[in-house]
């Protein structure tokens, strides 16, 4: 899980990545659920993990129910300038950040 947290901490503010892209980056393409489980457990980790920046492959806030309140994930993303309508990130293709763009991981 440390490798997953390392990648998620590198997602730039105002950008998002997906469970699958992160799993793919660590060589576990078929285990995007493991990334989801790591995000669910991340709220207890220090330093903080920006789990709100990890969404499903369509830009939908599928993990929102694992936050303190059902609206917190959206609020955090909106505070970074991301527009969300009906739990869907608008302009997802422009905001998507792929961890493979990192050379140091």
The first five atom37 places (N, CA, C, CB, O) and aatype in JSON, in Angstrom:
{
  "aatype": [20, 20, 20, 20, 20, 20, 20, 20, 20, 20, 20, 20, 20, 20, 20, 20, 20, 20, 20, 20, 20, 20, 20, 20, 20, 20, 20, 20, 20, 20, 20, 20, 20, 20, 20, 20, 20, 20, 20, 20, 20, 20, 20, 20, 20, 20, 20, 20, 20, 20, 20, 20, 20, 20, 20, 20, 20, 20, 20, 20, 20, 20, 20, 20, 20, 20, 20, 20, 20, 20, 20, 20, 20, 20, 20, 20, 20, 20, 20, 20, 20, 20, 20, 20, 20, 20, 20, 20, 20, 20, 20, 20, 20, 20, 20, 20, 20, 20, 20, 20, 20, 20, 20, 20, 20],
  "atom_mask": [
    [1, 1, 1, 1, 1],
    [1, 1, 1, 1, 1],
    [1, 1, 1, 1, 1],
    [1, 1, 1, 1, 1],
    [1, 1, 1, 1, 1],
    [1, 1, 1, 1, 1],
    [1, 1, 1, 1, 1],
    [1, 1, 1, 1, 1],
    [1, 1, 1, 1, 1],
    [1, 1, 1, 1, 1],
    [1, 1, 1, 1, 1],
    [1, 1, 1, 1, 1],
    [1, 1, 1, 1, 1],
    [1, 1, 1, 1, 1],
    [1, 1, 1, 1, 1],
    [1, 1, 1, 1, 1],
    [1, 1, 1, 1, 1],
    [1, 1, 1, 1, 1],
    [1, 1, 1, 1, 1],
    [1, 1, 1, 1, 1],
    [1, 1, 1, 1, 1],
    [1, 1, 1, 1, 1],
    [1, 1, 1, 1, 1],
    [1, 1, 1, 1, 1],
    [1, 1, 1, 1, 1],
    [1, 1, 1, 1, 1],
    [1, 1, 1, 1, 1],
    [1, 1, 1, 1, 1],
    [1, 1, 1, 1, 1],
    [1, 1, 1, 1, 1],
    [1, 1, 1, 1, 1],
    [1, 1, 1, 1, 1],
    [1, 1, 1, 1, 1],
    [1, 1, 1, 1, 1],
    [1, 1, 1, 1, 1],
    [1, 1, 1, 1, 1],
    [1, 1, 1, 1, 1],
    [1, 1, 1, 1, 1],
    [1, 1, 1, 1, 1],
    [1, 1, 1, 1, 1],
    [1, 1, 1, 1, 1],
    [1, 1, 1, 1, 1],
    [1, 1, 1, 1, 1],
    [1, 1, 1, 1, 1],
    [1, 1, 1, 1, 1],
    [1, 1, 1, 1, 1],
    [1, 1, 1, 1, 1],
    [1, 1, 1, 1, 1],
    [1, 1, 1, 1, 1],
    [1, 1, 1, 1, 1],
    [1, 1, 1, 1, 1],
    [1, 1, 1, 1, 1],
    [1, 1, 1, 1, 1],
    [1, 1, 1, 1, 1],
    [1, 1, 1, 1, 1],
    [1, 1, 1, 1, 1],
    [1, 1, 1, 1, 1],
    [1, 1, 1, 1, 1],
    [1, 1, 1, 1, 1],
    [1, 1, 1, 1, 1],
    [1, 1, 1, 1, 1],
    [1, 1, 1, 1, 1],
    [1, 1, 1, 1, 1],
    [1, 1, 1, 1, 1],
    [1, 1, 1, 1, 1],
    [1, 1, 1, 1, 1],
    [1, 1, 1, 1, 1],
    [1, 1, 1, 1, 1],
    [1, 1, 1, 1, 1],
    [1, 1, 1, 1, 1],
    [1, 1, 1, 1, 1],
    [1, 1, 1, 1, 1],
    [1, 1, 1, 1, 1],
    [1, 1, 1, 1, 1],
    [1, 1, 1, 1, 1],
    [1, 1, 1, 1, 1],
    [1, 1, 1, 1, 1],
    [1, 1, 1, 1, 1],
    [1, 1, 1, 1, 1],
    [1, 1, 1, 1, 1],
    [1, 1, 1, 1, 1],
    [1, 1, 1, 1, 1],
    [1, 1, 1, 1, 1],
    [1, 1, 1, 1, 1],
    [1, 1, 1, 1, 1],
    [1, 1, 1, 1, 1],
    [1, 1, 1, 1, 1],
    [1, 1, 1, 1, 1],
    [1, 1, 1, 1, 1],
    [1, 1, 1, 1, 1],
    [1, 1, 1, 1, 1],
    [1, 1, 1, 1, 1],
    [1, 1, 1, 1, 1],
    [1, 1, 1, 1, 1],
    [1, 1, 1, 1, 1],
    [1, 1, 1, 1, 1],
    [1, 1, 1, 1, 1],
    [1, 1, 1, 1, 1],
    [1, 1, 1, 1, 1],
    [1, 1, 1, 1, 1],
    [1, 1, 1, 1, 1],
    [1, 1, 1, 1, 1],
    [1, 1, 1, 1, 1],
    [1, 1, 1, 1, 1],
    [1, 1, 1, 1, 1]
  ],
  "atom_positions": [
    [[0.82, -1.2, 0.0], [0.0, 0.0, 0.0], [0.86, 1.25, 0.0], [-0.93, 0.0, 1.2], [0.42, 2.31, -0.47]],
    [[2.07, 1.15, 0.53], [2.93, 2.33, 0.55], [3.18, 2.88, -0.84], [4.26, 2.0, 1.23], [3.21, 4.09, -1.05]],
    [[3.36, 1.99, -1.79], [3.6, 2.41, -3.19], [2.38, 3.16, -3.74], [3.93, 1.18, -4.1], [2.52, 4.16, -4.44]],
    [[1.2, 2.67, -3.42], [-0.04, 3.33, -3.85], [-0.11, 4.73, -3.23], [-1.29, 2.5, -3.46], [-0.4, 5.7, -3.93]],
    [[0.16, 4.82, -1.95], [0.11, 6.13, -1.27], [1.15, 7.09, -1.84], [0.32, 5.95, 0.24], [0.89, 8.29, -1.96]],
    [[2.31, 6.58, -2.18], [3.37, 7.4, -2.77], [2.89, 8.03, -4.08], [4.65, 6.56, -3.02], [3.12, 9.21, -4.33]],
    [[2.23, 7.24, -4.9], [1.72, 7.74, -6.18], [0.61, 8.76, -5.95], [1.21, 6.59, -7.05], [0.62, 9.82, -6.57]],
    [[-0.34, 8.44, -5.09], [-1.48, 9.33, -4.87], [-1.03, 10.67, -4.33], [-2.49, 8.69, -3.9], [-1.6, 11.71, -4.68]],
    [[-0.01, 10.68, -3.48], [0.51, 11.95, -2.96], [1.09, 12.83, -4.06], [1.58, 11.68, -1.9], [1.22, 14.04, -3.88]],
    [[1.44, 12.24, -5.2], [2.04, 13.01, -6.3], [1.01, 13.54, -7.29], [3.03, 12.14, -7.03], [1.38, 14.28, -8.21]],
    [[-0.25, 13.19, -7.13], [-1.28, 13.72, -8.03], [-1.35, 15.23, -7.79], [-2.69, 13.03, -7.8], [-1.59, 15.67, -6.67]],
    [[-1.14, 16.02, -8.83], [-1.14, 17.48, -8.64], [-2.5, 18.01, -8.21], [-0.7, 18.17, -9.92], [-3.54, 17.47, -8.58]],
    [[-2.48, 19.06, -7.44], [-3.71, 19.76, -7.04], [-4.46, 20.17, -8.3], [-3.39, 21.01, -6.13], [-3.87, 20.65, -9.26]],
    [[-5.77, 19.96, -8.28], [-6.59, 20.32, -9.44], [-6.61, 19.29, -10.54], [-6.12, 21.6, -9.99], [-7.16, 19.53, -11.62]],
    [[-6.0, 18.12, -10.29], [-5.99, 17.01, -11.26], [-6.51, 15.77, -10.55], [-4.54, 16.78, -11.84], [-6.59, 15.73, -9.33]],
    [[-6.86, 14.76, -11.32], [-7.35, 13.5, -10.77], [-6.73, 12.33, -11.5], [-8.88, 13.42, -10.86], [-6.27, 12.46, -12.64]],
    [[-6.71, 11.19, -10.84], [-6.28, 9.95, -11.47], [-7.33, 8.9, -11.18], [-4.86, 9.51, -10.96], [-8.33, 9.17, -10.52]],
    [[-7.09, 7.7, -11.68], [-8.06, 6.63, -11.5], [-7.45, 5.44, -10.77], [-8.62, 6.19, -12.86], [-6.23, 5.27, -10.72]],
    [[-8.33, 4.63, -10.2], [-7.89, 3.42, -9.52], [-7.08, 2.55, -10.49], [-9.1, 2.63, -8.96], [-6.02, 2.03, -10.14]],
    [[-7.58, 2.4, -11.7], [-6.93, 1.56, -12.7], [-5.58, 2.08, -13.15], [-7.81, 1.41, -13.89], [-4.65, 1.3, -13.32]],
    [[-5.46, 3.39, -13.34], [-4.19, 3.98, -13.77], [-3.12, 3.78, -12.7], [-4.36, 5.48, -14.08], [-1.96, 3.52, -13.01]],
    [[-3.51, 3.91, -11.45], [-2.57, 3.73, -10.35], [-2.15, 2.26, -10.26], [-3.18, 4.2, -9.01], [-0.98, 1.95, -10.09]],
    [[-3.13, 1.36, -10.38], [-2.83, -0.08, -10.36], [-1.9, -0.44, -11.53], [-4.13, -0.91, -10.43], [-0.97, -1.22, -11.36]],
    [[-2.17, 0.12, -12.69], [-1.35, -0.13, -13.87], [0.08, 0.34, -13.64], [-1.95, 0.57, -15.1], [1.03, -0.33, -14.04]],
    [[0.24, 1.47, -13.02], [1.55, 2.05, -12.78], [2.42, 1.18, -11.87], [1.41, 3.43, -12.18], [3.63, 1.12, -12.04]],
    [[1.78, 0.5, -10.93], [2.56, -0.36, -10.03], [2.59, -1.81, -10.51], [2.0, -0.29, -8.62], [3.02, -2.71, -9.79]],
    [[2.11, -2.03, -11.75], [2.18, -3.35, -12.34], [1.1, -4.3, -11.88], [3.49, -3.95, -12.06], [1.27, -5.52, -11.93]],
    [[-0.02, -3.74, -11.43], [-1.11, -4.58, -10.94], [-2.42, -4.18, -11.61], [-1.24, -4.46, -9.4], [-3.42, -3.93, -10.93]],
    [[-2.42, -4.13, -12.9], [-3.57, -3.63, -13.67], [-4.89, -4.28, -13.28], [-3.32, -3.84, -15.14], [-5.93, -3.62, -13.3]],
    [[-4.86, -5.54, -12.94], [-6.12, -6.22, -12.64], [-6.58, -6.02, -11.21], [-5.98, -7.7, -12.91], [-7.61, -6.55, -10.81]],
    [[-5.84, -5.26, -10.43], [-6.21, -5.1, -9.02], [-6.52, -3.64, -8.66], [-5.1, -5.61, -8.13], [-6.06, -3.14, -7.64]],
    [[-7.28, -2.98, -9.5], [-7.66, -1.6, -9.18], [-8.5, -1.56, -7.91], [-8.45, -0.97, -10.36], [-8.55, -0.53, -7.23]],
    [[-9.15, -2.67, -7.57], [-9.9, -2.72, -6.31], [-8.98, -2.56, -5.11], [-10.67, -4.03, -6.19], [-9.36, -1.98, -4.09]],
    [[-7.76, -3.08, -5.24], [-6.79, -2.93, -4.17], [-6.48, -1.44, -3.94], [-5.5, -3.71, -4.49], [-6.31, -1.0, -2.8]],
    [[-6.42, -0.67, -5.01], [-6.21, 0.77, -4.89], [-7.4, 1.39, -4.17], [-6.02, 1.43, -6.3], [-7.22, 2.26, -3.32]],
    [[-8.6, 0.95, -4.48], [-9.79, 1.42, -3.79], [-9.76, 1.12, -2.31], [-11.02, 0.81, -4.4], [-10.1, 1.97, -1.49]],
    [[-9.34, -0.09, -1.97], [-9.23, -0.46, -0.55], [-8.2, 0.42, 0.15], [-8.86, -1.95, -0.4], [-8.39, 0.84, 1.29]],
    [[-7.09, 0.68, -0.55], [-6.05, 1.54, 0.04], [-6.59, 2.95, 0.27], [-4.8, 1.59, -0.88], [-6.27, 3.59, 1.28]],
    [[-7.41, 3.45, -0.66], [-7.99, 4.78, -0.49], [-8.96, 4.79, 0.69], [-8.7, 5.24, -1.78], [-9.02, 5.77, 1.43]],
    [[-9.71, 3.72, 0.86], [-10.65, 3.63, 1.99], [-9.91, 3.66, 3.32], [-11.48, 2.34, 1.88], [-10.4, 4.22, 4.3]],
    [[-8.73, 3.07, 3.36], [-7.95, 3.02, 4.59], [-7.06, 4.26, 4.77], [-7.09, 1.78, 4.61], [-6.49, 4.45, 5.85]],
    [[-6.95, 5.07, 3.77], [-5.98, 6.18, 3.77], [-6.32, 7.3, 4.73], [-5.88, 6.75, 2.39], [-5.45, 8.11, 5.06]],
    [[-7.53, 7.37, 5.2], [-7.94, 8.48, 6.07], [-7.24, 8.44, 7.43], [-9.45, 8.44, 6.27], [-7.28, 9.41, 8.18]],
    [[-6.61, 7.32, 7.73], [-5.9, 7.18, 9.0], [-4.39, 7.35, 8.85], [-6.2, 5.82, 9.62], [-3.65, 7.22, 9.82]],
    [[-3.93, 7.63, 7.65], [-2.5, 7.69, 7.35], [-1.97, 9.12, 7.48], [-2.23, 7.15, 5.93], [-2.64, 10.08, 7.11]],
    [[-0.74, 9.23, 8.02], [-0.05, 10.51, 8.1], [1.31, 10.34, 7.44], [0.08, 11.01, 9.58], [1.97, 9.33, 7.68]],
    [[1.76, 11.3, 6.63], [1.02, 12.48, 6.19], [-0.18, 12.11, 5.33], [1.94, 13.43, 5.42], [-0.27, 11.02, 4.78]],
    [[-1.09, 13.06, 5.24], [-2.37, 12.83, 4.58], [-2.21, 12.35, 3.13], [-3.19, 14.1, 4.6], [-1.26, 12.69, 2.44]],
    [[-3.18, 11.56, 2.73], [-3.26, 11.05, 1.36], [-4.41, 11.79, 0.69], [-3.48, 9.48, 1.34], [-5.52, 11.79, 1.23]],
    [[-4.2, 12.42, -0.47], [-5.3, 13.12, -1.14], [-6.2, 12.14, -1.9], [-4.73, 14.17, -2.11], [-6.29, 12.17, -3.13]],
    [[-6.86, 11.27, -1.16], [-7.71, 10.22, -1.74], [-8.84, 10.8, -2.58], [-8.29, 9.33, -0.65], [-9.37, 10.12, -3.46]],
    [[-9.21, 12.04, -2.32], [-10.29, 12.65, -3.09], [-9.92, 12.84, -4.56], [-10.67, 14.0, -2.49], [-10.8, 13.06, -5.39]],
    [[-8.65, 12.75, -4.89], [-8.19, 12.9, -6.28], [-8.2, 11.6, -7.06], [-6.79, 13.48, -6.3], [-7.75, 11.56, -8.21]],
    [[-8.7, 10.52, -6.46], [-8.76, 9.22, -7.14], [-10.22, 8.88, -7.39], [-8.05, 8.1, -6.29], [-11.03, 8.79, -6.46]],
    [[-10.55, 8.69, -8.67], [-11.93, 8.45, -9.09], [-11.97, 7.22, -10.01], [-12.51, 9.7, -9.82], [-10.94, 6.62, -10.3]],
    [[-13.17, 6.86, -10.45], [-13.24, 5.71, -11.35], [-12.85, 6.12, -12.77], [-14.66, 5.1, -11.33], [-12.6, 7.29, -13.04]],
    [[-12.79, 5.15, -13.67], [-12.28, 5.38, -15.03], [-13.12, 6.34, -15.86], [-12.18, 4.08, -15.74], [-12.67, 6.81, -16.91]],
    [[-14.33, 6.64, -15.4], [-15.19, 7.57, -16.1], [-15.25, 8.95, -15.42], [-16.59, 7.0, -16.21], [-15.99, 9.83, -15.85]],
    [[-14.46, 9.12, -14.37], [-14.46, 10.4, -13.66], [-15.61, 10.54, -12.67], [-14.51, 11.51, -14.63], [-15.98, 11.66, -12.31]],
    [[-16.17, 9.43, -12.24], [-17.29, 9.45, -11.3], [-16.73, 9.28, -9.87], [-18.33, 8.33, -11.64], [-15.8, 8.52, -9.65]],
    [[-17.33, 10.0, -8.94], [-16.88, 9.97, -7.54], [-17.43, 8.74, -6.82], [-17.33, 11.26, -6.82], [-18.24, 8.86, -5.9]],
    [[-16.99, 7.58, -7.22], [-17.51, 6.34, -6.65], [-17.07, 6.12, -5.21], [-17.06, 5.17, -7.49], [-17.71, 5.36, -4.49]],
    [[-15.99, 6.77, -4.77], [-15.51, 6.58, -3.42], [-16.06, 7.57, -2.41], [-14.04, 6.67, -3.41], [-15.62, 7.58, -1.26]],
    [[-17.0, 8.39, -2.81], [-17.48, 9.48, -1.95], [-18.07, 9.02, -0.62], [-18.5, 10.29, -2.69], [-18.02, 9.75, 0.37]],
    [[-18.63, 7.84, -0.59], [-19.26, 7.35, 0.65], [-18.24, 6.92, 1.7], [-20.17, 6.19, 0.33], [-18.61, 6.63, 2.84]],
    [[-16.98, 6.88, 1.33], [-15.94, 6.48, 2.28], [-15.29, 7.69, 2.96], [-14.88, 5.65, 1.57], [-14.33, 7.54, 3.72]],
    [[-15.82, 8.87, 2.67], [-15.32, 10.09, 3.32], [-16.2, 10.41, 4.53], [-15.31, 11.29, 2.32], [-17.27, 9.83, 4.71]],
    [[-15.72, 11.33, 5.35], [-16.43, 11.7, 6.58], [-17.89, 12.05, 6.33], [-15.75, 12.87, 7.23], [-18.76, 11.68, 7.12]],
    [[-18.16, 12.76, 5.25], [-19.53, 13.07, 4.86], [-19.67, 12.72, 3.38], [-19.88, 14.59, 5.12], [-18.67, 12.67, 2.67]],
    [[-20.88, 12.47, 2.91], [-21.08, 12.1, 1.51], [-20.71, 13.2, 0.51], [-22.5, 11.7, 1.29], [-20.57, 12.93, -0.68]],
    [[-20.56, 14.43, 0.99], [-20.24, 15.53, 0.07], [-18.79, 16.0, 0.18], [-21.16, 16.7, 0.34], [-18.36, 16.85, -0.6]],
    [[-18.03, 15.45, 1.12], [-16.67, 15.94, 1.36], [-15.75, 15.75, 0.15], [-16.08, 15.24, 2.56], [-14.97, 16.65, -0.16]],
    [[-15.82, 14.62, -0.52], [-14.96, 14.37, -1.67], [-15.19, 15.45, -2.73], [-15.23, 12.96, -2.27], [-14.24, 16.02, -3.26]],
    [[-16.46, 15.72, -3.03], [-16.79, 16.74, -4.02], [-16.31, 18.12, -3.55], [-18.31, 16.76, -4.28], [-15.75, 18.88, -4.34]],
    [[-16.53, 18.43, -2.3], [-16.11, 19.73, -1.76], [-14.6, 19.93, -1.89], [-16.53, 19.86, -0.29], [-14.14, 21.01, -2.25]],
    [[-13.84, 18.89, -1.6], [-12.38, 18.98, -1.71], [-11.94, 19.19, -3.15], [-11.73, 17.72, -1.14], [-11.06, 20.0, -3.42]],
    [[-12.56, 18.46, -4.07], [-12.23, 18.64, -5.49], [-12.62, 20.02, -5.98], [-12.92, 17.57, -6.33], [-11.86, 20.66, -6.71]],
    [[-13.79, 20.49, -5.59], [-14.23, 21.82, -6.0], [-13.33, 22.91, -5.44], [-15.67, 22.06, -5.56], [-13.12, 23.93, -6.08]],
    [[-12.79, 22.7, -4.25], [-11.87, 23.69, -3.66], [-10.57, 23.77, -4.46], [-11.57, 23.33, -2.19], [-9.82, 24.74, -4.32]],
    [[-10.31, 22.76, -5.3], [-9.14, 22.76, -6.16], [-9.48, 23.22, -7.58], [-8.51, 21.36, -6.2], [-8.65, 23.15, -8.49]],
    [[-10.72, 23.69, -7.77], [-11.12, 24.23, -9.06], [-11.76, 23.24, -10.01], [-9.96, 24.82, -9.72], [-11.95, 23.56, -11.19]],
    [[-12.09, 22.06, -9.54], [-12.7, 21.03, -10.4], [-14.21, 21.15, -10.32], [-12.23, 19.61, -9.97], [-14.78, 21.25, -9.23]],
    [[-14.86, 21.14, -11.47], [-16.31, 21.21, -11.55], [-16.89, 19.81, -11.58], [-16.76, 22.02, -12.79], [-16.43, 18.95, -12.33]],
    [[-17.91, 19.59, -10.75], [-18.56, 18.29, -10.67], [-20.07, 18.49, -10.78], [-18.2, 17.57, -9.34], [-20.65, 19.32, -10.09]],
    [[-20.68, 17.71, -11.66], [-22.13, 17.73, -11.82], [-22.62, 16.29, -11.71], [-22.57, 18.38, -13.19], [-22.14, 15.41, -12.42]],
    [[-23.57, 16.06, -10.81], [-24.12, 14.72, -10.59], [-23.03, 13.67, -10.37], [-24.98, 14.32, -11.78], [-23.04, 12.61, -10.99]],
    [[-22.08, 13.98, -9.47], [-20.98, 13.09, -9.11], [-20.02, 12.8, -10.26], [-21.53, 11.8, -8.6], [-19.23, 11.86, -10.16]],
    [[-20.07, 13.56, -11.32], [-19.22, 13.35, -12.49], [-18.3, 14.55, -12.69], [-20.08, 13.12, -13.76], [-18.77, 15.69, -12.74]],
    [[-17.0, 14.3, -12.79], [-16.04, 15.37, -13.03], [-16.22, 15.87, -14.46], [-14.58, 14.88, -12.8], [-16.2, 15.09, -15.41]],
    [[-16.38, 17.16, -14.59], [-16.52, 17.78, -15.9], [-15.13, 17.98, -16.51], [-17.3, 19.13, -15.81], [-14.18, 18.33, -15.81]],
    [[-15.02, 17.75, -17.81], [-13.74, 17.86, -18.52], [-12.71, 16.88, -17.96], [-13.2, 19.31, -18.44], [-11.52, 17.19, -17.85]],
    [[-13.2, 15.71, -17.62], [-12.36, 14.68, -17.02], [-11.11, 14.4, -17.86], [-13.16, 13.41, -16.84], [-10.01, 14.24, -17.32]],
    [[-11.28, 14.33, -19.17], [-10.14, 14.01, -20.04], [-9.03, 15.06, -19.94], [-10.61, 13.88, -21.49], [-7.86, 14.73, -20.14]],
    [[-9.38, 16.28, -19.65], [-8.38, 17.35, -19.51], [-7.74, 17.36, -18.11], [-9.02, 18.71, -19.8], [-6.62, 17.84, -17.95]],
    [[-8.45, 16.84, -17.12], [-7.97, 16.86, -15.74], [-7.28, 15.56, -15.33], [-9.12, 17.13, -14.81], [-6.64, 15.49, -14.28]],
    [[-7.42, 14.54, -16.16], [-6.84, 13.24, -15.85], [-5.32, 13.32, -15.84], [-7.32, 12.17, -16.85], [-4.7, 13.85, -16.76]],
    [[-4.74, 12.77, -14.77], [-3.28, 12.7, -14.63], [-2.89, 11.24, -14.53], [-2.78, 13.5, -13.37], [-3.37, 10.51, -13.66]],
    [[-2.01, 10.81, -15.42], [-1.58, 9.4, -15.4], [-0.26, 9.32, -14.66], [-1.44, 8.83, -16.85], [0.69, 10.04, -14.98]],
    [[-0.18, 8.44, -13.67], [1.05, 8.32, -12.89], [2.26, 7.88, -13.7], [0.84, 7.35, -11.77], [3.39, 8.06, -13.25]],
    [[2.06, 7.32, -14.87], [3.2, 6.92, -15.69], [3.98, 8.12, -16.2], [2.73, 6.07, -16.87], [5.08, 7.98, -16.74]],
    [[3.4, 9.32, -16.01], [4.12, 10.53, -16.41], [5.28, 10.83, -15.45], [3.16, 11.73, -16.46], [6.11, 11.69, -15.71]],
    [[5.32, 10.11, -14.33], [6.41, 10.26, -13.37], [7.56, 9.36, -13.78], [5.93, 9.94, -11.92], [7.36, 8.19, -14.12]],
    [[8.72, 9.87, -13.75], [9.88, 9.05, -14.09], [10.56, 8.5, -12.86], [10.87, 9.85, -14.91], [11.37, 7.58, -12.95]],
    [[10.22, 9.07, -11.7], [10.93, 8.67, -10.48], [10.24, 7.55, -9.71], [11.1, 9.87, -9.59], [10.74, 7.11, -8.67]],
    [[9.09, 7.1, -10.19], [8.38, 6.05, -9.44], [8.83, 4.67, -9.87], [6.86, 6.18, -9.63], [8.35, 3.67, -9.36]]
  ]
}
